[in-house]
Amino acid sequence: MPKCRIGLGAQTEPLAFSFQARDSAWVRHRFSALILLLGVLLPSPAGAQIFSPEVKKVSENFICQCGCNHQLSGCGMLHCGSANPLRSEIDQKLQAGMAEEQIVDDFVTKYGGVILSAPTGEGFDLVAWTLPVVALLAGLLVLYRVVRVWTRRRPLPASTPSEPGGIPEEYRNRMEKELKDFD
């Protein structure tokens, strides 16, 4: 078996043992790296906040302010800087005895109407709810009228030519002259 020498004055050992020792260290390092990677990538349950169904129900009235445009109850961003504090605030208000309507009014006062997940039924928000329905109905009415006019249209009577050939005499003479000149 060949011998392997590492560095000056190092002891020699069989080649198979040095590769074997190096391979097991390599496997250990890869396994450690894999465990570390899984620990970083997989979310830990210790960092997750668990909220009651009441908090979830109230948070359905609001939009997350992190930019994901999801309902506050459904923001799936891990460690969201908006959803988690807002849910905690809802939880505190519920524990203080506030009703859902009071919390909604408080949040609208504090954050404005942009926090609501659905427009209210008054003012411009009422127009936002009704305008698409009105536009759809108006479009269907216009389409009905156009189709009705097209189906009731009668063909125009064919015009009777004044001469049997249909081409006036002056044009016929000119055509014959040009055909003779062309030959």
C-alpha positions in Angstrom: 0.0 0.0 0.0 1.4 3.4 -0.9 2.4 5.8 1.8 1.3 9.5 2.0 3.5 12.1 3.5 2.1 15.4 4.6 4.5 18.2 5.3 8.2 17.9 6.3 9.0 15.4 8.9 5.4 14.1 9.1 4.8 10.5 9.9 3.7 8.4 7.1 0.5 6.5 7.2 -1.2 4.3 4.7 -3.0 6.3 1.9 -6.4 4.6 2.5 -6.5 5.8 6.1 -5.8 9.5 5.3 -8.6 9.5 2.6 -11.0 7.7 4.9 -10.4 10.3 7.7 -10.7 13.2 5.2 -14.0 11.7 3.8 -15.6 11.3 7.2 -14.7 14.9 8.1 -16.1 16.0 4.8 -19.4 14.2 5.5 -19.6 15.6 9.0 -19.1 19.2 7.6 -21.8 18.7 4.9 -24.2 17.2 7.4 -23.6 20.2 9.8 -24.1 22.6 6.9 -27.3 20.9 6.0 -28.7 21.1 9.5 -27.7 24.8 9.8 -29.4 25.5 6.5 -32.6 23.8 7.5 -32.6 25.6 10.8 -32.3 29.0 9.0 -34.8 28.3 6.2 -37.6 26.5 8.1 -39.7 28.8 10.3 -39.5 28.2 14.0 -42.7 27.8 15.9 -41.2 29.8 18.7 -41.2 33.0 16.6 -44.7 32.5 15.4 -47.5 34.3 17.2 -50.7 32.5 17.7 -53.9 34.5 17.9 -57.4 33.6 19.0 -60.2 33.1 16.5 -61.7 36.4 17.8 -58.6 38.3 16.8 -58.7 36.6 13.4 -62.3 37.5 12.9 -61.8 41.2 13.7 -58.6 41.4 11.7 -60.6 40.3 8.6 -61.9 43.9 8.5 -58.4 45.3 7.8 -55.7 45.2 5.1 -52.1 44.5 6.0 -50.1 47.7 5.6 -46.8 46.0 4.6 -47.7 46.2 0.9 -48.8 42.6 0.4 -52.5 43.7 -0.1 -53.8 40.7 1.9 -56.3 40.9 4.6 -54.7 41.3 8.0 -55.9 37.9 9.0 -54.3 36.2 6.0 -50.9 38.0 5.7 -48.5 35.1 5.4 -45.3 37.1 5.6 -43.0 35.7 8.3 -42.2 38.4 10.9 -44.4 41.0 9.1 -43.7 44.4 10.5 -47.3 45.5 10.0 -49.5 42.4 10.6 -48.0 41.2 13.9 -48.2 44.6 15.7 -51.7 45.3 14.4 -53.0 41.8 15.4 -51.4 42.3 18.9 -53.1 45.7 19.1 -56.5 44.0 18.2 -55.8 41.3 20.8 -55.1 44.0 23.5 -58.3 45.9 22.6 -60.4 42.7 22.7 -59.0 41.8 26.1 -59.8 45.4 27.3 -63.4 44.6 26.4 -63.9 46.6 23.2 -66.4 45.4 20.6 -65.5 44.7 17.0 -67.3 47.9 15.7 -65.3 50.0 18.3 -62.0 48.5 17.2 -62.9 49.1 13.5 -63.8 52.8 14.3 -60.6 53.2 16.3 -58.4 51.8 13.5 -60.1 54.0 10.9 -59.6 57.0 13.1 -56.0 56.1 13.7 -54.9 54.8 10.2 -57.5 56.2 7.9 -59.9 54.5 5.5 -57.1 52.7 3.6 -56.9 50.1 6.4 -60.4 48.8 5.7 -60.6 45.6 3.6 -63.9 46.6 2.0 -65.3 50.1 1.2 -68.0 51.4 3.5 -71.6 51.9 2.2 -71.6 55.7 2.2 -70.3 58.5 0.1 -67.8 57.8 -2.6 -67.5 54.2 -1.3 -71.1 53.6 -2.2 -70.3 54.7 -5.8 -67.3 52.3 -5.8 -69.7 49.4 -4.9 -72.5 50.3 -7.4 -70.7 51.7 -10.4 -69.5 48.3 -11.8 -73.0 46.9 -11.6 -74.6 49.9 -13.2 -71.9 49.9 -16.0 -72.5 46.2 -16.6 -76.3 46.7 -16.9 -75.9 49.7 -19.2 -73.6 47.7 -21.4 -76.1 44.8 -21.6 -78.9 47.3 -22.5 -76.8 48.9 -25.3 -75.9 45.4 -26.6 -79.6 44.4 -26.6 -80.6 47.5 -28.5 -77.8 47.1 -31.2 -78.7 43.4 -31.7 -82.4 44.3 -32.0 -81.7 47.0 -34.6 -79.5 44.7 -36.6 -82.1 41.8 -36.6 -85.0 44.1 -37.6 -83.1 45.9 -40.4 -84.7 45.2 -43.8 -82.6 45.1 -46.9 -82.7 48.1 -49.2 -84.5 47.5 -52.5 -82.2 47.0 -55.5 -82.1 50.1 -57.6 -83.2 49.6 -61.2 -80.7 50.9 -63.7 -82.0 53.5 -66.2 -80.4 51.6 -69.1 -80.4 47.9 -69.7 -76.6 47.6 -69.7 -76.3 49.5 -66.5 -73.4 51.6 -67.9 -74.2 55.0 -69.4 -73.6 55.4 -73.1 -70.9 58.0 -72.7 -68.7 55.7 -70.5 -69.3 52.7 -72.8 -68.1 54.7 -75.9 -65.0 55.8 -74.0 -64.3 52.2 -72.8 -64.5 50.9 -76.4 -62.2 53.7 -77.7 -59.6 53.0 -75.0 -59.8 49.2 -75.7 -59.2 49.8 -79.5 -56.2 52.1 -78.6 -54.8 49.5 -76.3 -54.6 46.8 -79.1 
